[in-house]
């Protein structure tokens, strides 16, 4: 099973991703952009304000293709749970926003059409919902992807994706503290659908629901060495109204 964690910069994705490592010690944890040479090219573009948006899209796509073939698909073929901090939806939302002023009529659909022939979609996506202004303030605005005006477009694209697949997305109010967001994910987002399917398939339960977590060595990060929709809400709430390389990785 492939579970992804998505949201704007500053929404707390990485904190949630790290907390899930404790709950699912046998899972394969990975992220996009990766730390491969493809991913390093992506990080360079993140910190280049003059990067061509279309060229940048294909850098991200190359990194995704490598990530899928080298990490994600082999783990899935092995029957592992894979949890990825960002995945294809980030491309659709972010690069769709980057290309909004281009000659491409529907950037989101264009980016999706590039991925569809080869990608493997997530089974579930935890979406950390936060408004663009709060996201920009939290992330620090250190690169072009962390500015409020841009993040408003990205958020609109995420809402479009949720509209298209409401059963896949699990919305979490990310305006809470990082600790509260992580607790909400463990308490609610994995309840029912994700936990139920995992339990039936592999006998895995949340650490919070059992005195002892599943046995097995923690595999850690194997990334490379990356009208409101009807999406389910874990809290049943409405949506929340290199030096760059390392720095960019921390934010995205």
N, C-alpha and C positions, 0 to 999 in steps of 0.2 A: 504494500500500500504506500502511496505517495501523498504526504501531507505537506503543504507549503504554508509559509507565514508571510503575509503581505501587508503593506500599508505605506503611508507616506514616511519620508525621512523624519526621524524624531518621534515616531509613534511607539517605539519600544520593542520592535521586532526582535532584536538581538537578545534583549533581556528574556523575552518569552522563549526564544529558541534555546537559550542556555538553561532555562528552568525545565524545559522538556527533556533535556539530557538526563536529569535526575529521575524523572518519572519513567523514562523509557531507556534504561541503560543498554539494552541490546540493539537499539535502533542505530541506523546509519545517519549521522548528522552532516549536512553539507550546506553550501551556500552559493549564491551568484551575486556579483561576479566571483569567479573562482580565483585561486592563487596560481593558476597555470600561467604560461606566457600569454595565452589568449586573454586571461583576466587582467594581467598586468597592462596589456594594451588598452583595455577598457578603463582601468584606473587612470591611465595617462590622459585619456580623452575626457574623463570626468573633470579633471582639473584644468582643461584647456577650454577657455570660453569661446575660442574661435574654431573649435572642432566642427567639421561639417556634419550636420544631423544625420544625413543618409549614410555617410561613411561610418558614423558612430553606431548606427543601428546594426550594420553588418559586423562590426566588432563584437557587439553584444551577442548577435546571433551565432557567430563562430564560437564564442565562449560557451553558449548554451549547448550547441551541438556536441562539442567536446565533452562537456560536463555530463550530458545525457549518455553518451556512448561509453565514457570511461568510468563513471561513478554510479549514476542513477539507475540505468537499465540493468547493469550487472547485479546490483544489489536487489532490485525488484525480481530479477530472474532467480535469485537465490532465496526468495521468499522473505526478504527483510522489510521492515518498516523503514521508510526513508523520510526524513524531515528536512526540508530545505528552507533556509532563510533567503527569500526571494527566489523566483522562478520565472516562467514565461509570462505570467500576468504583469510582472514589473515591466517587461518589455512593451507589452501592449499599452499599459498606462503611461509609462514615462516616455518611451520613444514616440508613442502616439501623440503626446503633448509637445515633444520637441519638433515634430514634423507638422504641427498644426498650421503653421504659416507657409508651408511648402506648396508645391503645385499638386500634391497628391490629394485627391478629393476626400478620401476617408482614411486618414493615417492609421487609426486603430485597426480597421479591417485589413489594410495593406500589411501591417506588421503581422497580424494573425495569419494572413494568407502565405506569408513567407515561412512561418513556423509549422503550419498544419501538415505538410507532407512528411515531416520527420519527427516532430516532438511527441512526447508522451504526456498527456494532460494530468493534472493532479486529481486525486480522488476526493480530497477535502482541502479547503483553503481557509485558514484562520486570517480574517481581515481585521486589522487593528485600525479602527475608525477614529480620525482626529481631524479637526479643521485645519486649513492650510496655514493660517496665521500662527496657531499654537505650534504646529509642526516646524515652521520656519524659525520660530523663536527658540524652540528646544534644540534644533539641529545646529543652530549658530550661523546659518547662511554662509558657510565657508566655500561653497561652490555653486555653480549655476543651477543644480538640481534642488537647492535648499531655499529658494526664494519663494515668497508667498504667492506671487502672481502665477508663477509656473506651477506650484503645487496645487493651486486651485484647478488648473486644467487636468493635472494628474488625478486628482480626486474625482473629478467628473468622469474621467475614463474608467476609474475603478467602479463607480456606480453603474456605468454602462455594462461592464463585465458582470456585475452582480445581477443586474436585470436579466441578462441572458442566461445565467446559470444560478438561480437563487438557492437551489438545493446543495450546491457544492460549497458555497461560502458560509462561514460562521462569523458573524459580526461581533466584535468586542469593542466596548467603549474605551478608547485609549486615552481619554482625557484624565483618567485616574492616575495615581502614582504607578511607577513601574512595577512595584510589588503587588499592587492591587490588580493590575492588568494580568500579570503572570498567574496570580491566584484565580482570577476569573477564567482564564484559559483552562487551567487544570480542573477547576470545579465544574465548569459548565460546557466549554467548547468541545471537550472530548467525551462528554456524557452522551450516551445513546449511540449515535451513528458511528463515530470513530472508535470509541472504546468497545462498543458492542461487536463490531466487525473484527477488531483485533482479538478480542477475547474468544470469539468463536473460531478464528483462524489459527491463533497461536497461543491462546491461554494467557495473554498479557493483560495486566490491569494497571491502572494508575498507582504510583507509589503511595499516593495519599489515601487510596482505598484499600491498601493492604499493609499489614505490619511489616512485611518484607518485600522489597521490589523483586522483579524477576531475576533469577540467577543468570550470570553470564558476564563476560568482560565488557566494560564500556568501550565502545568503538570510537567514540569521539568524532571529531570533524574529519571526514574523509573527502573533503571537497577537491583537493588537488595536491597537496604536498609535495561559494555564493547563492414630486411624489416619491417616497423612499421605496426601494425595492423590498422584496419579500424575503430577503436573506434571513436565516435563523440568527437570533441574537442570544448569546449565552445568558445575558442578564435580562432579556426581554425588554430592552430599552430602545428608544429611538436612536438613530445615528447621532454621534457626537457632532452638536452644532460645530602627490607623493611627498616631502613630509606628506605630500598629498595622497599617496597610495594608502598608507595606514590610516590617515585621517578620513579619507573618503570611505574606506571600508567600514570604519566605525559608525559612520552616519548612515550608510545605505545598507 
